[in-house]
């Protein structure tokens, strides 16, 4: 059997009408002409492989195609009721009913069923609360394609009905009826045959210089005798931005939309949230697209706000597939994260990262059903494309999922301050970008930095219901790793604690100086009367990194003194101690302190008891070392003794003097401390400016390992080199 390859230039991924038209052509050919026909996307065009030649394909639509019955007696302008607003659709209905052509038989049968149900339910359009009285018998009596339409436009949840947004609010948009436009197009294309010459353009043309249909039709009764011309308003409504195209374009678009059936989604899942009632359909979230805002998450009707219509993702597949295979794809059109159904675009992005290319999907088209113009009409607005790629790092977002949901609720509170709203949006955008683009450390760092910004806002008492940054697995370190001083110093600071037990669990971590946390459960805020407790251990203000770092050092020394110890009590996790070359860059002012502190703030949430050196990237340190005066100061702020013979007691006066800018006295105290334990530094005095002195005090917050301290001692006193190599 000869197969013909057709490149349908009239079908493209965008606008939505052209995408749905491709689905419509594959559906109609597969169901009515060639069950083995296969379709797929190649770039911006749809390809169809069929036994039908080009001429036979056009002849199929002109002579044999049987249209799907479409109706909405529960909505506006359905044609089933008296009244002037129903007259246009009513004329089209009568024209179809009075026709005798065989391919409209199922349409006529469906109209008869609908009329019977309308009469049995009172003969008047039902109120919204009573629509189930009409929908139930329609579900029971309709068959085949008519039932497909009903499952597309209304989702049946047993005890209630939902109306997915692909066809507005149940077959109409505002006061305009999709069904009226479709009925008029059927009259024009199949009864009047006024647009036969345009079927080729609908299939093969890219739409340039095509004649546009204005919605006019002649409601003939027998396909020959024409009556007075009528006109439907806005036939394409949301599907085409310009709202123009031939009746064939509209017919094929609507036929394609029937692939997106909603009644076949698992009711157990759909009943939990209305945004799972249609394939790849999610709650409205203004993330991942720069032009969206919170306004796009709601729907405004007569001055009242309600939850918006959401967004829908449409797959592009590169593998030749039959309609039965594509129908199955849409019927299984649910994204899930583990056992939880994806309920928003962020969940969906996580799900498709794990889906990979196992089903031949290469890309998802993201469309939002957004209000525009007069705030009554919705349009399918393209929001970008999501490439389907395997991303093993995507699972890290699971650590933040519950926290993100809590933040989203807090930011949507009517009393939420703008800074929380904007920060939550930046975080959501960062997560979405990391999931939908190639993996780079910068993208995953953007997530952590945005999370740190949120936590800094929470420290002021805003949005604390969501809790602090949740526990993060150590794999986050690998995801954001880079060869920079900021990253390594952030790791040293983020892992700082009073010490680590044999199981590798930190005790008294530095995070208690950043946020008021419960002692027994440091993953929760310490509150009283739903407000953060003003705890004396919290010394980080979030306004000045230098001041905050120095305050941490000073607080640790004070707490040690209260316990009768003379230690700084700052120890890093295995392999995370600060390096001299990085500290040297910090002391020279060559480090971005805001970025460093932001990363450190999130590293404080790492599950350090699960940490191992294998999570660290391998880099080669340089030979650069800080100046000798600072090394002397650093050796006087250690959490351990260098050796049995060299136990240098810490002195909190050094930190206070450096904070005040008096480096001369601080250096002198440090020099005396070193000499008292047998270490003889080569200087007799030292001096630096006030700003550098503050840098010196801040640099003491970064814990170093014992080997690094021994190296510093050997630099100051060459006689200590023996201990370094012992």
N, C-alpha and C positions, 0 to 999 in steps of 0.2 A: 504494500500500500504506500502510495506516494504521500509524503508529509510536506507541508508548506510552512515556511517560516515567515511570519508577518511581524514587521516592526511597526507598532502602533504609535506613530508620532503624536496622535491626538490624546495619548494617555501619558501623563507625567506625574511624578510624586506630588507636585503642588501646582495649582491649588487643590483643595480637598476634592472638588468635583472631578478633576481629572484622575485622581487616584481611585475614587469610587467607580468611575467609568471603566477603568481597567478591570476591577473586580466584577463589574456587571457583565462585561464582555466575556470574561472567563466563565462566569457562572452560567450565563445563557447558552453559550456554545457547549459547555460541558454537560448541561442538563437536557438540552433540546436538540443538539446536532451531532456532537462528537464527544463521547464520554472520555476518550483518551487524549483529548486536547490538553496541552500543557502550557502554562504561563509562568513568566519570571521577569524580574527587573534587571535590565542591563544599563547601568548609569541612570540617565534621566528618561529612559523610554521603557515601555512595556513590550515584551516579546510574547508572541503566541505561536505555538507549533500545533498545526491541525491538518487533518486530511482535507479540509476545505481550502480551495484556492481563494485568491483575492476576490474574484467575481462571485464565487459561491458564498463567500462570507457576507458580502454585501447583499446578495440575493436572499440569504437566510433571514437577515433582519427585515428586509422589505416585504418578503412573501410568507415566511413561515414562523417567525418569532411570535410567541404567545406571551403577552405582557402579564405581569403580576398584578392581581387585584389590590388596589390601595383604597383605603377608606378611613375615616375618623368621625363617626357619628357622635362621639363624645366631645368633639372640639368645634372650633370656629370654621364656618364656611365649608361644611361637609357636603352640602347639597341634598341632605335627607329631610330638611325641614322647610316650612314656608317662610317667607320673609325676603326682603330685597337683598340682604347681605348674603343670602344663600343662592341667589338666582344664577350666578355664573357657574358654580359647581353643579347646580341642579340641571342646567341645560346640558352640560357635558355628560352627566350621568344618564340622562334620558337618551342622548345620542348613542351611547354605548349599549344601553338596554334595547333600543330599537334596531340595532344593527343585526345583521344576519351572518357575518363572516365567521367561519368556524373557530378561528384562533382567539376570538373574544368570548367563547362559550364559558370558560371558567370565570371570566370577569363578570359575565352576566349572572352566573350562578351565585357568585359571592355577593353581588348587589342584592339579589333576591333574598339571601339569608340575612343580610344586614337590615333590609327593610322589614323583614318579619320580626327580627329582634327589636327593632325600634318601635314597632306597633305594640309588641307584647310588653314593653317596658314603659308604656304611657304615651308614645308618639311625640315626645318632646325631648330636647337635649337635656341629659341629666346634669344635676349639680355635681360638683367635684366629689362630694361625700357619697353620692349615689352611683358613681360611675361603675362600681363593681357589679351592680345589678345588670348592667349591659355587657360588661366585659366577660363575665362568667359564661353566659350562654353563647357568646361569640366564640370563645375558646372551644366550647363543646361541639359546635355545629360547623365551623369552618374547616376546610381541608386543604392540603397541599400548599401551593404558593400563597394563598390568602392567609393561611396560618403562619407562614414564614413572615409575612408583613406584620401580623399582629405581635409576633415574638420580637420583632425588631423595634417596634414603636412603643410597646408596653411590656414591661417585665412583670411576670406573674410570680408573686411570693406567697401564694396560698391565701394568706390573710390580708394582703394588701397588694397594691399595684404601684409600680414606679415607671416613670417615663424618661428613658435615657435621652441624652441631649442630641444625638445624631440627627433626630428629626424634631428638634425644638422641644415643645412641651406636649408631645403626643400627636404629632402630625401637623402641627401648626406652629407658627412663630408670631407671637403677639396676636394681632387680629387677622393675620394672613395665613391661609391654609396651604400647606404643601400638597395636600391631596387635590385641591382644586387645580393647582398648576399641573400636576401629573395627569389628571383627567383631561385637561385641555390639550396637553401635549399628545396624549393617545389619540384624541380626536383628530388632531392635525396630521400626525404621522401615519396612522393606520386606517383611519376612515376617510379623511379628505385627501390623503396622499400628497399634501402640498409641499412636503420637504424631502421627497425622494432623492433629489439631487444632492442633498446635504449629508446623506449617510456616509459617503466617502470622506468628506471633510471631518466628520466626527471620529472616524477611525484612523485616517492617515495623515491629517493635517495638524500642525501645531497651533492652530487657532488664529493665525495671522490673516487678516483681511476676510474673515468669515462674516456671513450675514448673521445678525443677531435677532433673536426672536423677542418681540415686545410683549408677549403673553396673549396676543390676539388669536382667536379661532372662530371658525364657523360651525356652530352646533348642528350639523346636518343630521337628519334622521335615518338616512339610508346610504350615506357615503357619497351621494351624487348631488342631491338637492341641498343647496346651502341656504341657511336662514340668516338672520341678522348677526353681524359679527359681535362677539363678546370679548372680554379681556380680563385676564387674571393679573393680579398685582404681584410684582416681584417674584417671578417663578423660581429663581434660584436662591433667593434669600441668603442663607449663610454659606452656601457651598462655593460660590464664586465671588471674589471681592468686587468685580465690576458688575456682577449680576446679569451677564449677557451670554448668550449662546443659542444654538438652534434647539428646537423641541427634541431632536434626537439626543443632543447632549444631556438634556434634563432627564429623558427617559432612561438612558443608560446609567446616568449617575444614581438615580433612585434605585434602579435594579441592583447596582453594586452595593448600595447602602444596606440592602437586605441580607448581605453576608454577615453584617455586624449584628447578629441576633442576640437578644438579651435574655430571653426566656430559657435558654439552654444552659446558662451558668448555674453551677451548683447552688441550690436555694439555701442550703445550710450556711454557705459562706456569704451569699448575697444578702441574706436577711440581716446580717450584722451591721451592714453599712451600705447605704444606697449607691455608693460609688464603686461597688464591686458588682453592680447589676448588669454591666455591659462589658464586652471584651476589652481588656487593656484600658480600662476607664478608671480614673482616679480623682480624688478630692482636689479642689483647687488650691494650689500653693504657688505663691509668686516667687519661685526660685528658679535659678538657672537661665533666666532671660532678663537682660538689663532693662527692657522697656516695661516690664510688669511691676505692679505695686500691690499693696494690700487691697486697693480698690477692686482689683480684678479677682479677688477671692470671694466677693459677695455679689449678690444680685439685688438690684433696687427695683421695687415695684410700688408705685404710688407712695414714694417716700419711705417705705419700710425696707430694711435690709434683711436678707436671708442668705443662707449658704449658696455660693455660686454654683454654676452648672458643671464645673470641673474641667478636666481635660482628658483627651483620649490619644492613645499612641497607636499608630498604624504601621505594621511591619512591611519591610521590603525584603524579599527573598531572592537569592541568586540561583537557586536550584530549580530547574524545570519541574513544575508540580501540577498535578491535575486539580480540578476544582474540589474534588472530594478531599484531597489532602489539605488544601487551603481552608476549606470549610471546617475540617477538624482542628486546624490551627486556631481559628477564631473561636470555635466552640470550647477549646481548652484555654481560651485567652485570659488566663489568670497568671499574675506574677505572685510569687510568694517568697518570703524570707523565713526559711525553716518551716515551722508550722503556722506562721502568721501570714495571712493574705496581705499582699501589698495594697496599702490604702492611700498612698500619696506618691508623687513622682520620685521622691527620694527612695522609698521602698522599692519602686519599680527599677530605678537605676541600679540598686544593689542586686536585684533579682536577675536582670539581664546580663550583668557582669558575670554571674555564675552560670547563666544559661549558655553563654558562649555561642558558637555557631552550630550547635548540635542539631538544630532544626532548619538549617539553611538560611536563617534570618541574618542579614548583614547590617540592617539599619532599622531604627524605628523613627517614624515621622511623628513629631509631637505637635498636637493641635490643642489649643484652648478654646472653649466655648465662652466667649467674652462679650459683654455688653458694649455696644458702640452706638454712635449717632444719637438717637433719641432715648437711649437707655431702656428701650423696650425690645429692641431687636438684638439678637445675638449673632455673632459670626464665628466661623471656625478660623481662628487666627493661628497661622503657623508660628511655632515657638522654637523651631530648630530641629536638628536631627541628632539622634543618639546612636552612635556606632556601637555595634555589638562586638565586644572583644573580651577575651578571657582576662581577668584581672584578679590574681590570687590575693592581692592586697585589699580587695574590696571587703573581705570579711571583717577587717578592722573596724569598719563603721558600725558593726553590731555592738561594739562596746559603747557607742554613743547613742544608739537608737532610742532607748527609753528617755534619756536625758534630752534629746532633741525634741521628742514629743512633748515633754514637760515645758521646755522653753517655748515651743510653738504656741502652746495654750497660754502661757504667761504673756507672750508678746501680743496675742490677740485679745487680751483683756482690755476693756474699754479704758481702764485707768493706767495702762502700761505707758511708761515714759518713752519718748521718741528714741532715746539712746539705746534702750533695750530692744525696741522694734528694729532699728537699723542694724544693731549688732547681731540679732538673731537672723536677720536676712543675709548678712555677710557670711555667717557661719553656714547657713543652708546652701548658699551659692557655692561656697568653698567645697562643701561635701559633694554637691552635685557635680561640680567641675572635675573633682578628683575621680569620681566614678565614671564619668562619661568621656574622659580624655585619656591620652597615654599617661602611663605612670611616670611621674617625676617627683623627686623629693620636695620641690618647691610647692607643688599642689597639695601634698599631704602636710607640709609645714603650714600652709595657709589655713588648713583646718584647725591645727593646734593653736595658731596665733589668734584665730577668731574665737576659739573656745576660751583662751586666756582672757580675751577682751570681755567676754560674757562674765567670766568669774570675777574679774575686776569690778564689773558693775554690780554683781551680786554682793560683793564685799561691802557695798554701800547700803545693803538692805533691800535691793530691788530684784525681783524674780527668784527669790530664794526657795520658792516652792519646788522648783525643779531639782534643787540640790546642787552641790559642787560638781566639778568635772568627775565623772564616774571612773572606776578602776579601769586602767588601760593595760592591755597585755604588752609585754616587752617588744613584740614585733613592730610596734609603732616606732621604736627607735630605728629599726632597720629601714622602715618606710621613709623616714625623714632624714636619714643619715646623709651627711655631706662633709667634705673636707674643709671645715671652717672652724675658726676659733669660737664663734658664737655657738655652734652646735656642741662642741666638746665641753665648753665651759657651762653651758646650760645643762648638760648631762651631769657634770660634777655637782652643780648646785641643786638640781632636781632630785638627785639621789642622796643628798646630805641628810644625815640623821645622827643621833647621839651614838649609835653603834648598830651592829648587826649580830644577831644570834647565830647559833650553829646551823640553823635551817636557812639562813640567809634572809630572815625577816628583819626589817629595820625597826628599831624602837625609838620613840620620841623623834619622828621625822620633822624636818624643817617646815613642813606644810602648816604646822600649828602656829607658826609666826606670820602666816599669810592670811589664814582664815580662822574664824572661831569654829572649831570642830569638836565633836564629842570625843571624849577620851577613849571610851570603849568601842566606838564605831566612828573612826575618822573619815568615813565616807559620807557622813551626814553633818549638816550644820548644827551648831549648838544654839538653840533658840530659847526664848522666853517670851510668852505672850505673842507668838508668831513674829518675833523680831530677833535679829541676831544679837547674841550676848556681847556686850562690850568687854572682851577678855583682855587682861593685861599682857598676855603672851603675844597677841597680835600686834606687830610693830610695823608691818608693811602697809603703806598708805596707797601705793600704786601711782603716785604722782612723780616721784623722783627715784629712778633706779639706784643711783649712788647712795642716796640717803637711806633707802630701804635695805640695801646690802649691808651698809655699815650698822644699821639698827639691828639687823639679825645677829651680826658678830657681837655687838655690845650686849644684846639680850642673852645670848648664850653664855657669855662670860659672867654676867650677873647671876644667872641661874646656877652656874657651876659654883660660884662663890657661896651662894645660899646653901649648897649641899656640902660645903667644906672642901671643894675641889678647886684646883687652879688649872683648868683645861678649857679649851674652846668648844669641846664637845660637838665637832663637826667632822663626820667621817663619810666618805663616798663609798658607793657600791663597788664591787670588784671590777677593776679596770676602768673606772669612771673618774679617778682622781685627776685634778687639773694638771696640765703640762706647763712647763716653764715657758715654752715659746708662746703658748696661748695667753698666759698671764702677762708676758712681756708686751704683747699686742694690746691687751686690756689696759695696762699701765701707761702705754703711749697714746691712748685715746683712739686707737684704730679699730675699735669694736663697737658694733651697734648694740648699745645696752638695752634699748627697748625690745628689740627682737630677741636678744639673749634672755632677758627676764621673762618674756612671754613664753618662749619655749620651755624655760626652766619651770615655770608655773604649771605647765601641763605634764612635764616629766615627773613632777611630784606625785602625780596620780598613777604612775606606773606600778604594776604589781612587782615590786622589787624582790619579793620572795621567789619569783619565777625567773629571775634574771640570771643570765650566764654571759661569760665573755664572748660567746659565739654571736651574740647580737650586735657586737661592736664591729664597725668597719675597720679595716686595717689601714693605717696611715703611718707615715714616717715622720717623726718630729724633727724639727730643725735644731740647730745648736744654740739658738737665741735664748738668752737668759735675762731675767730682770736685773736691775742694778743692785749692787751689793747692800746698799742701805735698806732697801725693801726686803731683801733676803733675810737680813738680820731681824727686822720686824716680824717677818713671817715665822721664823723659828721660835719666836716668843708667843706664838698663838697656835700651838699644836694640841691635838687631843691625846697625844701619846708621848712617851719618852723616846728620844732618838736611840739611846742605848742605856744600859744599866748605869753607866757612868755619866751620862749626859741627859738629865731630866730637867728640862727648862720650864719653870713655872710660868704660867700665863699671867699677864698683868693688864687689867682692864683700863688702866690709865693710858696705855699706849693708844688704844682705839679712841678714847675720848679726846686725846690731844690731836690725833690725826683728823678727827671730825671737825675740831675747832680750827684746824689749819696750822697748828703748832708742830711741825714736823721735827724741828731741832730737838725739842725735849723728848719727843717720842723715840727718836733714833738713839738718843743718849741712854734712855732707860733700857732699850733693847740691847745696846752694846754692853751695858753693865750686866744684864741678865746672862748674856752669853759668856762673858768673861768669868762670871761666878761659877759656871759649870765646866770651865776649862776650854771653852771655844774662844779663840782670839781673832776677832774680825780685824781686817787690815786698816779700818778707818778710825779716826779719833773723834770725828764729828760728821754731821751730814745736814743737808738743808734741801728743801724743795718748796715750791709755791703752794698756796692754800688749796687750789683746785687739785693739784697732783696729790696733796696730802689726803684729800677726800677720796681720790681714786685708790690710794694705798689702803685706806681703811676698808673700802668696798671690796678690794681684791682679796682680803682676808676671809671673805665668806665662802670662797671656793676651796673645798677640802683637797688636800694632797695626800698621796700615799707616803708611807714611811721611806721608801727608796728615794722619792723626790726630796724629802726633808734631809736625808743623808747627803744627797748631792749638793743641796744648798749649803750644808755645813762644811762639806769638802771644798766648796768654792771659797767660802769665807776663811777657812783654816785648812790648808793643805795637809796638816797632820791627821785630819779626819778621813783621808782617803782610804786608810786601812779598813775602817768600818764599812765603807761603801762597797768594798770588794769581799767582805767577810761572808 
